[in-house]
Amino acid sequence: MAFGLNRAEVIGRLGADVTVNHLKSGGRVANLSVATDESYLDKQSGERVDRTEWHRIVTFQDGLIDMLEKHAVKGRLVYVAGKLQTRRWSKPGEDGDRFSTEILLVPGGRVQFLDRPNGSGAGQSAPAPAPATPAGAASGPADDFEDDIPF
């Protein structure tokens, strides 16, 4: 018996509002685009280089789609946990196949918004809870994620 683990987790900003499409079978599919950023120092120039990676997120779960339609808007900080899936298809009149690797949200997957929606809920002025600091880690000022948003 073979054993494997297929799990993908990302934390990033939504690059666009959720897109929901209706399938011929009567179901729905929701698509998200999540941007993750990283930076490094170029060895030759010594300059900081910023790099953005885009991740496609897909789900067919009706309850999750309903929640995403209400809350998944461009710019929100989100945590996504699902499994990797690569689809292959071909277009009529083209040579070769096309591929798309996505994070598929299946039962047991997770979407969690890590910020508050902009402009919602007057009276929600209570500060967000401070993130937990791992044991033995020094606590310092949190990074300002707003400076590195690619959009």
C-alpha positions in Angstrom: 0.0 0.0 0.0 1.4 3.4 -1.0 1.3 6.4 1.4 1.6 10.0 0.5 0.9 13.4 1.7 -0.5 16.1 -0.6 -1.0 19.3 1.4 -0.4 23.0 0.4 -0.6 26.0 2.7 -0.2 29.6 1.7 -0.7 33.0 3.4 -1.1 35.9 1.1 -3.3 38.6 -0.3 -6.2 38.1 -2.7 -5.3 39.5 -6.1 -9.0 39.8 -7.1 -12.5 39.3 -5.9 -13.6 35.6 -5.9 -14.9 34.4 -9.3 -17.8 31.9 -9.2 -18.9 30.0 -12.3 -21.8 27.7 -12.9 -21.1 24.3 -14.3 -23.2 22.4 -16.9 -23.8 19.8 -14.2 -25.6 22.4 -12.1 -22.8 22.8 -9.5 -20.6 25.8 -9.0 -16.9 26.4 -8.8 -15.1 29.3 -7.1 -11.6 30.5 -8.1 -9.3 32.7 -6.1 -5.9 34.1 -6.9 -3.5 34.5 -3.9 -0.2 36.4 -4.0 2.7 35.5 -1.8 5.8 37.7 -1.6 9.4 37.0 -0.8 12.5 39.1 -1.1 16.2 38.4 -1.2 19.5 40.2 -1.7 21.0 39.8 -5.1 24.6 38.5 -4.7 26.0 40.5 -7.6 24.3 43.8 -7.1 23.6 43.7 -3.4 20.1 45.1 -4.0 16.9 43.7 -2.5 14.8 41.8 -5.1 11.1 41.4 -4.5 9.4 38.4 -6.0 5.6 37.6 -6.1 4.3 34.1 -6.7 0.6 33.7 -7.7 -1.4 30.7 -6.5 -4.7 29.5 -8.0 -7.2 28.3 -5.5 -10.3 26.2 -6.5 -13.3 24.8 -4.6 -16.5 23.1 -5.6 -18.0 23.1 -2.0 -21.2 25.0 -1.9 -21.0 26.2 1.7 -17.4 27.4 1.2 -18.4 29.1 -2.1 -21.2 31.0 -0.3 -18.8 32.2 2.4 -16.2 33.3 -0.2 -18.9 35.2 -2.2 -19.5 37.3 0.9 -16.0 37.8 2.2 -13.3 37.1 -0.5 -12.4 40.5 -1.9 -9.2 41.9 -3.5 -6.5 42.8 -1.0 -7.7 40.6 2.0 -5.1 38.7 3.8 -6.0 35.0 3.8 -4.7 31.6 4.9 -5.5 28.7 2.6 -4.8 25.0 3.2 -5.7 22.4 0.6 -4.1 19.9 -1.7 -2.2 20.4 -5.0 -3.8 19.3 -8.2 -2.6 19.6 -11.7 -5.1 19.7 -14.5 -4.2 18.9 -18.1 -6.3 19.9 -21.2 -6.0 20.7 -24.8 -7.6 23.4 -26.9 -8.9 22.5 -30.4 -6.5 23.7 -33.1 -3.5 23.9 -30.8 -0.6 21.5 -30.6 0.2 20.1 -27.2 -1.5 20.2 -23.9 -2.0 23.0 -21.4 -1.4 22.5 -17.6 -2.6 24.3 -14.5 -1.5 23.6 -11.0 -3.9 24.7 -8.3 -4.6 24.4 -4.6 -7.9 22.4 -4.4 -10.0 23.0 -1.3 -11.7 19.7 -0.5 -13.4 18.7 2.8 -10.8 19.1 5.5 -9.2 22.1 3.6 -9.3 25.5 5.2 -9.8 29.2 4.4 -9.3 31.7 7.1 -9.2 35.5 6.7 -6.4 37.0 8.8 -7.6 40.6 8.6 -10.9 42.5 8.9 -12.7 43.6 5.8 -12.3 47.3 4.9 -15.1 49.6 5.9 -17.3 47.0 7.5 -19.0 47.1 10.8 -19.1 50.4 12.6 -18.2 49.8 16.2 -15.6 47.2 15.5 -12.9 49.3 16.9 -11.5 46.6 19.3 -7.9 45.8 18.4 -7.1 42.5 16.7 -5.7 39.9 19.1 -1.9 39.8 19.1 -0.4 36.8 17.4 1.0 34.1 19.7 4.8 34.2 20.2 6.4 30.7 20.2 8.1 29.7 23.4 11.7 31.0 23.5 11.1 33.5 20.7 11.8 37.2 21.3 8.8 39.4 20.7 9.3 42.4 18.5 7.4 44.7 16.2 5.3 42.9 13.6 6.2 43.3 10.0 4.1 45.8 8.1 2.6 43.7 5.3 1.0 46.7 3.6 4.3 47.9 2.3 4.9 44.7 0.2 1.5 44.3 -1.5 2.1 43.9 -5.3 -1.2 45.5 -6.2 
